[in-house]
Amino acid sequence: MNSLPSESIQIEDNFTSMSIGTVNIILDIFILIFSSLTILISFIMILIMSFSKNSTSVERTAHLLCLNMFASLLFGCMIMLDMYCYTLYGHLHPNISFNNQRCFIRSYLLYVSGCSFFYSYLLQAIYRLCRIVFFKNPGLQSIHLYIGGISIQWIFSFLQVIPVYLFGAFEYIPEDYHCQISVNNIKGLLTGLSLVHMIPISLTTVCYIYTIRFLRKRRHALRPKVQRASDRRDLCVLRRMILLLVVMICSGLPQLGLSISSQYFGYLPYWSTQFQWLTATFSVFCIACILMFVSPNLQNIFRRSSSSQNDMFIRNS
């Protein structure tokens, strides 16, 4: 008779662990789906841009910068896909460990990819600033200048994450079977955010605000109708790019919010890590989709492709 309460407690514990495991597996699958879809979109966009022809040097520069953004997304989501394949395997087969050097290197590369994407966004902002504000100096729109910028972007991305790696901010999370900056480690999170995100995000924000202010001031000047229409298009694109920037910033807020709440309440939900990466991968997927519609050079590619198909249809008919 005395064994009944302990048996019921054991059954309840088993049921709870099964429920937690099911929730973790479902969240893992969604993370893998969003990562895979972003990889697919990025790969298709890179292929389309690689085989498309650009008539002017300005188009080639914009083309290169857009391709660089999708390359950063592709690289980051491939690392995420690899990381969460291990996580899903761990949740399906508990009592296994992937605590090795490869786990820490994978985490380092994931943060490098995030830093690289924010810098690729900064290069887009610098390009639009030079094209709109400093339009009298065509050398600032040279493709060779931005090839050098992309090289510096990747070098900075690898270098900036090294202090985060050396300071021991990355740690193995046994419940999630991968390495990252723990949500409990608010000091590590703030270090990662300041080194990985804040520098490119701050510079990007300054570039876009200055460019928009310049366009608004020029709007009141007496200018030909064609130039005013061009300014309106540029202003519309800039607003959409700022919206994308807000989406990117918001993708990191759940992680910081969970970390602060855990410090204040002393409690962290078991799904906190999965929720953090789910919001990040969903945001990245949305960014990849939106980029296809807000990038003027991609719109020109789609427009030329549609026009050539219509001409071919008319000739065949």
N, C-alpha and C positions, 0 to 999 in steps of 0.2 A: 504493500500500500504506500510506503514512504517513497518508493521509486517513481510514482506517477508524476509528481511535480517536476522532478528533474528531467523525466522523459519529455514532458510537455514543453519545458524550457528549451531542451535540445532541439525538439521539432520546430519550435518557434524560431530559434537561432538559424537552423538550416533553411527555413522558409525565407527568413530575412536575407541571408547570404545569397540564396538563389535569386531573390528579387533584385538585390544590388547587382549581381552578376549579369542579369538580363538587361537591366537599364544601361550598364556599362557597355555591353555588347551592342545594343541598339545605337547608342551614341557613337561608338567606334565606327559602326557601319555608315552612319550619316557623314561622319568626318571623312571616311574613305571615299564616299560618293562625291562629296563636294570637291575634294582634292582631285579626284579622277576627272571630273567634269571640267575643272579649271585647267588641268593638264591638256585635255582634249581641245578645248577652245584655244589655248595658247599655242599649241602645236599647229592647229589649222591656220591660225592667223599668221604665224611665222612662215608657214609654207606659202600662203597667199602673198604675203609681202615679199618673200624671197623671189618669187617668179613674176611679180608685177613690174612693169616698166614705168619709170618716172621721167617726165620730159624736162624738168628744170632742176637746178641744184638745190633750190629751196624745198622742192618736193622730196628730193633725196634725203635732205637733212631731217625733215619731219618724219619721213619714212623710217630712217635709221633710229630715231629716238623712240618711236612707237614700237618698233621691233625689239628694242632694248628693254622696254617695259614688259612686254610679253615674255621675253627670255628670262627676266627676273622672276616673274610669276611662275613660269615653267620650272625653273630651278628650285624655287621654294616649295612648290606643291609636290614635286618629286621626292624631296627630302621628307616632307610631311607624310606622304603616302608610304614611304619606306618605314618611317617611325611608327605609324599607326598599324601597319601590318604586324609588327612585333607586339604592339599593345593588344590588338585583337587576339593574337595567338596566346598571349599571356592570360587574357580574361577567359579564353576557352580552355586553357590548360594551366590552372593555378599552380602555385608552389614551384614556379620556374623563375629563373633570374637571367636578365640580360645586362647585368652590371659589369660592363667591360669598357675598354678604351674606345671601341667603336661607337658605343652609345653616347659618350661625351663628345666625340668628334661630330657625330650626326647632329647633336644639339647645337654645337658651335656653327655648323654649316647652315642650320635652319635660321639662326639669328643673323648670320651673314646675308642670307637671301632676303630677309626682311629689311635689313639696312640697305642693301643694294636696290630694292624696289623703291624705297623712299628717296634714295639719291637719283634714281631714274626719273622719278616724278619731279625732283628739283631741276634736273636738266631740261625737262619739258617747260618748266616755269621760266628758266633762264632764257631758253630759246624764244618763247613768246614775248618776254620782256625785250629782248634784242630786236625781234622782228617788228614790234609795235612801237616801242619807245625810241629805240636807236636805229630806226629804219634807214637813216641816211648813211649808215656804216654797214654795207653788205658783208664785210669781212667777218662781222660778228654772227653771221648766219652760215658761215662756211662749214661744209660737212667735215673737213679735216679738223676743225676746232672741236667739234663734238665727238669725233672719234677719239681724240685725246681726252675729252671729258668723260667718256664712257670708260676708258682705261683707268682714269683716276678714280672714278666711281667704284669700280670693283676692288681696286687696291685699298681705298679708304674703308670699304665695307669689311674686308678681311682684317685690316689693322685695328679698326675701332672695336671689334668684338673680342680681340685678344685679351684686353684687361679684364673683361667679364669672365673669360675662361680661366685666366691665371689667378684671379681673386677667389676662385672656388665657388662662384655663384651657381654654376650648374651642379646639380646633384641628381642621383638616381632616385626615382620615385617607385618604390617596390609595388605599390598598389596599382600603378599604371604601366609598369614595365618599360619605362623609357626615362631619359634624362632631360631635365629642363631646369629653369629657375623656379623653385618651389613657390607656390602661392603664399605659403607661410613666411617666406623670406622677403619681407618688405624692403629691406636694405638692398638685396640683390635685384629686386624688381625695379627699384628707383635707379639703381646703377645701370641696369640694362636699358631702361627707358631713356635715360639721359644720354647714353652713349650711342644707342642704336637708332632712336626715333627723334629725339628733341632737336638735334642739330639740323638734319635735313628738313624736318617739318617746319621749324622756325624760319629757315632761309626761304623755303618754298612759300610760306605765308606772306613774308615780306615782299617777295617778287610779285605775287599775284595782287596784293593790295596796291602796290605802287603802279602796276600796269592798269588796273581798273580805275584808279584815280586819274591816271593820265588820259584814259579813254573818255572818262566823264568830263574832264576839262576840255578836251578837244571837241566834244560833242557840241559845245556852245559856240565854237568858232564857225565862221562862214567857210564851208567846204562844199565841193561838188556832191551831187546826190549819190554818185557811185561810191565815193569814199565814205560817206555817212552810212551807207548800207553795209560796207565792209566793216566799219567800226561796230555796228550793231551785231554783226555775226561774230566778230572777235569777242565782244562783251558777253554774248550768249555762251560761247565756248568756254570762256574763262569762268563764268558762274557755274557751269557744269563741272569743270575741273575742280573748283573749290568744293563743290558738293561731294565729289569723289574723295577729296582730302578729308572732309569731315567724316565720311564713312570709314576711312582708314584709321582716323584718330579714335572714333567710337569703338572700333573693333578691339582696341586694347583696354578700354575702360572696364569691361567685366573682370578681367584679371586683376586690375588694380583695386576695383571695388571689393572683390572677394577677399583680397589680401588685407585691406583695411578693416573689413567687417570681422575677419578672423582674429585680428589683433584686438579689436574692441570687445567682441562677444566671446572670444575664446573657443569658437566653434566653426568648423569648416565642413560643408556638405561633402559626401563621398563622391558626388558627381562634379565637383568644382573644376577639376582639371579638364575633364571631357567637355564641360560647358564652355570653358575658356577657349579650347581649340575648335569647338564647333562654331562659336561665333566668329572666330578668326577665319576659318575656312569658308564659312558662308559669306562673310564680307569680301574675301578675296574672289570668290566665285561671282558675286555681284559686280565687283570692280571689273573683272574680265569681260562680263557681258556688257556693262555700260561703256567700257572703252571702245567697243566695236561701233557704238552709235554716236559718241561724242568726239572722236578723233576725226578731224576734217580730212586727213589724208586717206584714212580707211573709207570714208564716205566717197571720196573721189574714185578710189579703186572699185568699189561696188557700183558706182554710177557708170564708170567706163565699161565695166563688165556687163552690166545690164544693157547699156547702149549697143555694145558689140553684138550681144545676143539678139537684140531686136533687129539690128541691121541684117544679121545672118538669116533671121526668120523671114524678113521682107524679101531678101534676095531669093531664098528657097521657094517662097510662095509666088 
